[in-house]
Amino acid sequence: MAEYDYDVLIIGAGPGGYVAAIRAAQLGLKTACVESRETLGGTCLNVGCIPSKAMLHGSEKFDEAASGALARYGVKLGKVELDLAALQADKADAVKGLTGGIEFLFKKNKVDWLKGFASFVSPGEGRDLVPQADRSRPEAPAFAGAHTVKVGDETVTAKNVVIATGSSVTPLPGVEVDNDKGVVVDSTGALELPKVPKKMVVIGGGVIGLELGSVWRRLGAAVTVVEFLDQLLPGMDMDVRKEAAKIFKKQGMELRLSTKVTGCTVKGKKATLMLEPASGGASETIEADCVLVSIGRRPNTHGLRIENIGLELNARGQIETDHAFRTKVDGVWAVGDVIPGPMLAHKAEDEGIAVAENIAGLTGIVNHDVIPSVVYTWPEIAGVGLTEEQAKERLSASARAVKVGKFPMLANSRAKTNHEPDGFVKVIADADTDRVLGVWCIASVAGTMIAQAAQAMEFGATSEDIAYTCHAHPTHSEAIKEAAMAVTGKPIHI
């Protein structure tokens, strides 16, 4: 008889958790996944990555038709009207299909879905609880060598527990979110607006704010982005950040950089924001029909009662792990947004696979130096590896330099025929070894293009390796080849 209910219990069914559960089950481990939502997939699939991309794609189609851009291709339309309810229904259909797909995969791989909130039971407290595996002996103590977790009104035991609880929206003091009213909303509420606001203010010039701001701008809202820093997209390459600002301004977004929000009042269906310069100075107010608070996300650890097993959070509220995703508590692991690193679904997925393989005795590895990031605006913005600023700082310690190659999308044949002139590709390499340290691009399909760069970097490619790899013509990806050729001063088409 097993000494515990499960070999692996995963808490959270987001990209990290559900992938870990499926992989663990594939490896022959008896697996359960705890999830409190009515559907699987976590924030990303239910109210994040997937529905936002559906809205982005739909809004791009609408804008293309309503702006008259299709006329250059001989497509002439009459009056174009927005059916927002139909767009929202299409988004919901995409989410339903994909969440249902994960539920099917759980059944296919024999993963038990335990519905409810999970919390760790302390060893002393566990002696008074009844493990699920042994309901016939009410006096049975918690099993030695296993962790006891309470899920709803029941308890289960597992040899290994993986914390994959993800993250939630970071609140902004002085600005109260109420998604039901639809005036001051977070990213979840911004996906469910019943009508297009006339005036939207986005607080935060990061990925989520710019993506959702782009959606509603294309659908007809006047959008203002308020960012505390002096540039958009913190963490990205500076050339990208500056070029992105130019593009968004050209598209009609108002950018209020180096500006902080000090308060917000709501009266009826209007919000009034109080602003002042980030460095201090005279305050002012602006009004909006909708305010989107998008200043970042924070790890979900509340309610887990990790203190019951002797686990602590770091100063940023995260759970620290080693390279194999072990915490300091034996048999407890963690992946995804709840641990240090970028809060990205694909990072969590790779960590989910790796942690399952590590638990099974295999070698699961994630190269955190090669995690691509994408902003799904128009055009898309993507990067992987070091920024030019980071590369210079890192190499300066050993008296080495970087070399950079850039190629504008304006000179790319496919981008030109598609009337997509904005953006560029930038390749950053070590001047001594020619090894590629980072790739950054702005292009209509930058999110797809960056995969080539990530794979090249994973294999330790040099700029010459990319430059002498034959790329199909005419494709957007030829810009990566040309940027790599520019690293050594030999691009062809500029």
Summary of the structure (lengths in Angstrom):
residues: 494
radius of gyration: 24.7
end to end distance: 70.9
largest distance: 78.6
contacts: 1741
relative contact order: 0.11
helix: 34%
strand: 24%
